[in-house]
Amino acid sequence: MKVLANDGISQSGIEALKQGGFEVETTTVAQEQLTNYINTNNVDVLLVRSATTVRKDLIDACDNLKVIGRGGVGMDNIDVEYARSKGKHVINTPAASSQSVAELVFAHLFGGVRFLHDSNRHMPLDGDTKFKDLKKNYAKGVELRGKTLGIIGFGRIGREVAKIALGVGMKVIASDKFVGKADIKVEFYNGQYINVEIETQPMDDILKQADFITLHVPAQDGYIIGEKELGMMKDGVGLINAARGGVIDEVALVKVLETGKVAFAGLDTFESEPTPAVQVLMNGRISLTPHIGAATNEAQDRIGTELAEQIISILKTQEA
């Protein structure tokens, strides 16, 4: 059987699939040529990340396709229910990248409270001539310890974020439509751990109480954070989105960044990927990354091996 990993797959995933008897291709096929390539080469399994979309037309045109896999959490680039209605297996790796995304959240947080995103822009340009001015500009940093982190979306990634926050010494509050409470186990290097129970609250309470807010929700039809929600937040709040583009109204966000209502934002995802708005990219109060939440060696290894295990389980079981 043949697997096309159109957006790539880790070497560990390739090896696991080959050991399972699969032929693996890592050719990147252009979206408009994908249907023809799958049919011409008798591809049984299509693996994608976020670059490739799998819509109804491709699903209908590719009868031989048995499994569609998403290397990551969200599957908004796949018509999941339609594919399943046509007898295709649709799989993803919801747990594999949680730690990596959570650490990126804190990269943005630590950078934001000490102005690293802006300092790294200006030091190369003015560090040799305006050192004292820059030192003054970045002299009012704050510590995370003792502050309140609000987590909107308390699934796997939100809980990993909570673990780091608790380790830093932050108070954690959370909101989730489907989770009432969660036991957070914070583990340390020497086998010791602590358990902390966190009960979720209405989102409005999170918005009003949190010093920093991070979003971990799936793609939505509308904004989770719009002008109204931004207005409810504490003055000087920090806002992080490493979830999905389109959950924050970026026009409204830029406005409150300019007034100082929001002190800084960290964005890993954007409304108009892969061409984020210029006013977002050029704003000195925004820490920017190009949708790399899951882009660590460790996460990609886990994603590859998890996909391989699921594919082998599904297709070898069918053969049996």
C-alpha positions in Angstrom: 0.0 0.0 0.0 1.1 3.5 -0.8 1.2 6.6 1.6 1.6 10.1 0.3 2.8 12.5 3.0 2.1 15.6 1.0 3.2 18.1 3.7 6.0 15.9 4.9 6.5 13.4 7.8 9.3 12.7 10.3 11.9 10.1 9.5 10.6 8.1 12.5 7.2 8.0 10.9 8.5 7.0 7.6 10.5 4.1 9.1 7.5 2.9 11.2 5.3 2.9 8.0 8.0 1.0 6.0 8.3 -1.5 8.8 4.6 -2.0 8.6 4.8 -2.8 4.9 3.9 0.6 3.4 5.5 2.5 0.6 6.0 6.1 1.6 6.3 9.1 -0.8 7.1 12.6 0.5 6.7 14.4 -2.8 4.9 17.7 -2.3 2.2 17.8 -5.0 0.5 21.1 -5.8 -3.1 21.3 -4.7 -4.5 21.5 -8.2 -2.6 18.4 -9.2 -3.3 16.3 -6.2 -6.3 14.4 -7.4 -4.6 13.3 -10.5 -1.5 12.3 -8.6 -3.4 10.2 -6.1 -5.3 8.3 -8.8 -2.4 7.9 -11.2 -0.2 6.5 -8.4 -2.8 4.5 -6.6 -2.3 6.3 -3.3 -4.1 4.6 -0.4 -3.3 7.1 2.4 -3.0 10.8 2.2 -1.2 12.6 5.0 -1.4 16.4 5.3 -0.6 19.2 7.8 -2.1 22.6 7.3 -0.8 23.4 3.7 -2.9 20.9 1.9 -6.7 20.9 1.9 -8.9 17.8 1.4 -12.4 18.9 0.2 -15.4 17.1 -1.2 -14.2 17.2 -4.8 -11.0 15.4 -4.0 -12.8 12.9 -1.8 -15.3 12.1 -4.5 -12.6 11.9 -7.2 -10.3 9.5 -5.3 -12.1 6.2 -4.8 -8.9 4.4 -3.9 -8.1 6.7 -1.0 -8.8 4.8 2.3 -7.2 7.0 5.0 -6.8 10.8 5.3 -4.5 11.8 8.1 -3.8 15.2 9.6 -0.5 15.6 11.4 -1.7 17.8 14.2 -4.8 18.7 16.1 -7.2 20.8 14.1 -8.8 19.3 11.0 -10.5 22.4 9.5 -8.6 21.8 6.2 -10.4 18.5 5.8 -14.1 17.8 5.1 -14.1 15.3 7.9 -17.7 14.2 8.1 -18.1 14.0 4.4 -15.0 11.9 4.1 -16.3 9.5 6.8 -19.7 9.3 5.1 -17.9 8.1 2.0 -16.2 5.3 4.0 -12.8 7.0 4.4 -11.0 6.9 7.7 -10.0 10.3 9.0 -7.3 10.5 11.7 -5.2 13.1 13.5 -2.7 13.3 16.3 -4.4 15.5 19.0 -1.9 14.9 21.8 1.4 14.8 20.0 2.0 18.5 19.7 0.5 19.8 23.0 3.7 20.3 24.8 5.3 22.1 21.9 2.4 24.5 21.5 2.3 25.2 25.2 6.0 26.0 25.3 5.6 28.4 22.3 2.8 30.2 24.3 5.3 30.8 27.0 8.0 31.9 24.6 5.6 34.7 23.5 4.6 35.4 27.1 8.2 35.7 28.4 9.2 37.7 25.4 6.2 40.0 25.7 6.6 41.0 29.3 10.3 41.9 28.7 9.7 43.5 25.2 12.0 41.0 23.5 10.0 41.0 20.3 10.5 44.8 19.9 14.0 44.8 21.3 15.1 42.3 18.8 13.9 44.5 16.0 15.6 47.7 17.3 18.9 46.6 18.8 20.4 45.6 15.5 19.4 49.0 14.0 20.0 51.4 17.0 21.9 49.4 19.6 25.2 51.0 18.9 23.9 54.6 18.8 20.8 54.7 21.1 21.7 52.1 23.7 20.6 54.2 26.7 17.4 55.2 25.0 16.5 51.6 24.2 17.4 50.6 27.8 14.9 53.2 29.0 12.3 52.0 26.6 12.4 48.4 27.8 13.0 49.1 31.5 9.4 48.5 32.7 9.1 44.7 32.3 7.0 42.6 34.6 7.3 39.2 36.1 4.9 36.3 35.4 5.1 34.8 38.8 2.0 35.8 40.9 0.0 36.9 37.9 -3.2 35.4 36.6 -3.3 33.5 33.4 -6.6 32.9 31.7 -6.9 29.9 29.4 -9.8 29.9 27.0 -10.2 26.3 25.8 -9.1 23.7 28.4 -8.4 20.7 26.3 -5.1 18.9 25.9 -3.1 22.0 24.9 -4.8 24.3 27.4 -3.9 21.9 30.2 -0.3 21.7 29.1 -0.2 25.5 29.2 -1.6 25.3 32.8 1.2 22.9 33.9 3.8 25.4 32.8 2.0 28.3 34.3 1.7 26.6 37.7 5.4 25.7 37.6 6.2 29.4 37.0 4.1 30.3 40.0 1.1 31.8 38.2 -2.6 31.6 39.2 -4.5 29.7 36.5 -8.1 30.2 35.6 -9.8 28.6 32.6 -13.0 28.5 30.5 -14.3 25.7 28.4 -17.8 24.9 27.2 -17.3 21.2 27.6 -15.0 20.8 30.6 -16.2 21.4 34.1 -13.0 20.8 35.9 -9.6 19.2 35.4 -6.9 17.7 37.5 -3.6 19.1 36.4 -0.5 17.0 37.2 2.7 19.1 37.3 5.6 16.7 37.1 9.2 17.5 37.9 12.5 16.0 36.7 13.1 13.9 39.8 9.8 12.0 39.8 8.0 14.3 42.2 4.7 16.0 41.2 1.8 18.0 42.4 -1.9 17.8 41.5 -3.9 20.9 41.1 -7.7 20.8 40.5 -9.0 23.7 38.3 -12.7 24.4 37.9 -13.6 26.2 34.7 -15.5 29.5 34.8 -17.6 31.5 32.3 -15.5 33.2 29.7 -16.6 36.7 30.8 -15.0 36.1 34.2 -11.8 35.0 32.6 -11.7 38.2 30.5 -12.2 40.4 33.5 -9.8 38.7 35.9 -6.8 37.6 33.8 -3.5 39.5 33.5 -2.7 37.4 30.4 -5.0 35.4 28.2 -4.2 32.5 25.9 -6.6 30.9 23.4 -6.8 27.1 22.7 -10.0 26.6 20.8 -10.8 25.1 17.4 -11.6 27.1 14.3 -14.9 29.0 14.7 -17.6 30.5 12.4 -17.1 33.9 14.2 -14.7 35.6 16.5 -14.1 34.4 20.0 -12.4 37.6 20.9 -13.9 40.7 19.2 -14.3 44.3 20.1 -16.7 43.6 23.0 -14.5 41.0 24.6 -11.4 43.1 24.2 -13.2 45.9 26.0 -13.9 43.6 29.0 -10.3 42.8 29.6 -8.1 44.4 32.2 -6.0 47.4 31.1 -2.5 46.3 30.0 -3.5 42.6 29.4 -1.3 40.4 27.2 -3.1 38.2 24.7 -1.7 35.0 23.0 -3.2 33.1 20.1 -1.4 29.9 19.1 -4.7 28.1 18.2 -6.4 29.0 14.9 -6.5 32.1 12.8 -9.8 33.9 12.8 -10.7 33.4 16.5 -9.5 37.0 17.2 -10.7 40.1 15.4 -7.3 41.4 14.2 -8.6 44.8 13.2 -10.1 45.3 16.7 -6.9 43.9 18.3 -4.7 46.4 16.5 -6.9 49.3 17.7 -6.6 48.3 21.4 -2.9 47.7 21.0 -2.5 51.3 19.8 -4.4 52.6 22.9 -2.5 50.4 25.3 -5.6 48.6 26.5 -3.8 45.5 25.4 -0.1 45.8 26.2 1.1 43.2 23.8 -0.1 40.2 21.7 1.6 37.0 20.6 0.3 35.5 17.4 1.3 32.2 15.8 -1.9 32.0 13.7 -3.6 34.7 11.6 -6.9 35.4 9.9 -5.5 35.5 6.4 -2.8 32.8 6.4 -0.5 32.5 4.5 -0.6 36.3 3.9 -1.2 38.0 7.3 -2.3 41.6 7.3 0.5 44.1 7.0 -0.9 46.1 9.9 -0.4 43.1 12.1 3.0 42.2 10.8 4.3 45.7 11.3 2.9 46.4 14.7 5.7 46.7 17.3 3.4 45.4 20.1 2.9 42.0 18.5 5.2 39.1 18.9 5.0 37.1 15.6 5.7 33.5 14.6 4.6 31.8 11.3 2.3 29.0 12.7 5.0 26.9 14.2 3.3 25.7 17.4 3.9 22.1 16.6 7.2 22.6 14.8 9.6 21.0 17.2 11.7 17.9 16.4 10.1 16.1 19.3 6.5 16.9 18.3 7.1 15.9 14.7 8.6 12.6 15.8 5.5 11.9 17.9 3.2 13.0 15.1 4.9 10.7 12.6 4.9 7.6 14.8 1.3 8.2 16.0 0.1 8.5 12.4 2.0 5.4 11.4 0.6 3.4 14.3 -3.0 4.4 13.5 -2.6 3.7 9.7 -1.1 0.3 10.4 -3.8 -0.6 12.9 -6.6 0.5 10.5 -5.4 -1.0 7.2 -3.7 -4.2 8.6 -6.9 -4.9 10.5 -8.9 -4.6 7.3 -6.6 -6.9 5.5 -6.9 -9.5 8.3 
